[in-house]
């Protein structure tokens, strides 16, 4: 899935990076636009061209600089809609992605993927609190050094396709691409008591680069 198409600027710099799925959608809609234009005229094909352009925009995948040190990064772009205690030992951060956010997901910590569980469920609006438990979702646990973090790729009202490109036993680096959710969704991250939560509701975060939690039991070494 994570093959890219791009355009180069005058100095060879990559200025547009798109998940290959977006190219397929855009080409299909573009061909449909050509057919409709030929059969019915250009104005009738305009919505298809708009949708083709939107697919290229939606499936963009910018490069991100991942911070080092004993921190966890956001697994998704979007708005933090909840920071809640699931139990005395578990805190949850919920990030809502609208259709204009980048939808490529990244792992919050480095380590080994030790469990992947797909759960069928409802397709409630992803910003609603109850969707964390009730919506269709892919639940992933990453075992890091001295800690484990669980995150959930959650489908929404429009998003009906969750893509996950890893499998149990795979090693992942912090901020590495692990999949995407198509057309509006939510990602929850669950942290144990060894993590200090650093975000609050209303904040916007970027996948792979925004720090959302810090280890309390590991000293932060300058420059690490």
N, C-alpha and C positions, 0 to 999 in steps of 0.2 A: 504493500500500500504506500509506503513512504518512499516512492520515487517521485522526482520533481520535474516540473517544467519551469523554465525561467526565461527572462529576457535580460540582455546585457546592455549596460550603458556605454557611453563613449570610451570609458577607461576599463571596460571589461568587468565592472562590478555588477553582481547580481542584484537586480532591482525588483524582481517579482518571483516568488517561490510559491508553488501551488501543489497540494497533494494531488496525485494523479487521478483520483476519483473525480475531482473537479473538472479536469480536462475531459473526461468521458461524458459527464453530464452536459458540459458546455457544447461539446461537439454534437451530441445528440439533439440538443435544443436548437443549435444553429442549423443543422440539416433540416429539422422540422420547419424552422423559419424560412429556409430557402424554398421548401416545398409549398408552404402556405402562401408565400409571396408570389410564387409562380401560378398557383391556382386561383388565388383570391385578391392579390394585390399587396403592396408593401405595408399599408397601414394595419392589415389584419395579422401580419407576421410580427409586428412591433413587440407585443408581449413576450413572444418567444425569445427575441433578441435580448430583451431586458432580463429575462430569467437566465439566459446563457451568461450574460455579464455578471449577474449576481452570483452564479455558481463559482465563477473564477474568483470573485471577491470572498465568498464564504469559505472556500477551501484554501485560502492563503495560509502559509506556514512560515512565519518569520523566524529567523535565528534568534536565540536568546542566550545571554550570558548568565550562567548558573553560579550563584555565590558559593564559596567554599566554607568549610567549618561545620560545627555541629548544629546545623539548622535544617529545617524542612522547607521546601518551596511549594508554591501553589501548583496543583496538578492541572489547573484549568484557568483560562482567562474568564473574567466576569466580576460580578458583584457579590461580596460576602453578605448573605442574607440571614445567617444564623451562626452564633457561637454559643453552644449549649453543653451542659454536663449531661452525658447519657447515663452515667452512673458515677459514684464517688471516685472511680479510677479511670474514667474515660471521658474525654472532651471531644465534641464534634464541631467541625467547621464546615459550613455548607456554602457552596459557591454556585450562583445561578448564571447560566450562559444564555444571553439572548441571541437572536439570529444574526446579529452584527458582530458578535465576538468571534475570535479565533477558536475553532472547535477541536484542535489537536490537543490531546491530553498527554501529560508527562508524569513520571513517577515522582512523588514528593521526597523520597529518600533513596539512597543507593542501597543495594543488597541483593537478596535472592527472592524471587517470587515463589512463595511457599504454598499459596493456595489461591485458586480462582474458582468462583462459584457464581453461576448465572441463575438469577431468580426471576421467574415470571411474575407479572403483576399488572397493575393498572397504568393508565397513561394520564395521570392528573397533571395540571399545570405545574411545571417544575419549581416554581417559586413558592409553592405551598408547603407548609411544614410537614404535613402528613405524607407527602410523596417520598420522604426519606425511607419510610418503612413499607409503603404500599405500592410504589411504582416498580415497573420492570427495571432490573438493574444487574450490573456485573460487579461483584464484590471481590476485591483483590487485596491480598496481604503480602507485604514486603518485609522480609526479615533482614534487618540491618545489624550492625555491630552493637550488641547490648540492648536492642530495642526492636520492636516491630510496629509497623504502621499499616492500618487498613484504609483503603479508599474505595468509593463506590461510584461507578459510572451509571448515572440514573437517567432513564428515558423520560421525556416530557410529553406534553400534549401533541406536539408536532413531531418531535424526535422519536422515530420508531426503529432506529438502527444504531446499535452500539457495536463499535468495532474495537477489538482488542487483539494486538499483534504478538503478544508474548504467551508463554505457557509456564506452568510450574517447573521450577528448576532453573529457569533463565536468570542470569545475572543482569542487573540493570544499574546504570549510573544515575545519580541524582539529576533530575531534570531531563532524563532520556524520554523520547517519544514512545508511547506505549499503545496508542490508539486514538480514536475520536468518537464523538457522538454527533450524529447528523441532524442539523436544523433545530437548535434550541434544546437545552438540557440542564443538568445539574450534576455536580460532583461533590460528594461528602468525603471528609477526611477525619478519621478517628485516631486520637492520640492518647497514650497512656500518661500516668502521673509524672513520668520523667521528662515531659515536655511542657514548656511554658508557651502559652498561646499569645501571639503578638498582633493579631488582627482583631477587628471588631466589626459588627454589622454596619453596612453602608460603605465600607472600603472597597475599592476596586483593586484587583490583583491580576498579574500576568503569569501564565504558566511557565514554570522553569526558572523564573527570575525573581519573583516576589517572595520574600521570606515570610512564612506564616507561623512558624513555631521554632523554638530553640531548646536544645537539650539542657536540662538543669543539672544533670549528673556528669557532664563532660565539660571541662574547662575550655574556654574559647582561646585559641592561640592566635595571636596577631599574625596576619598574613597567611593563615592556614585555610 
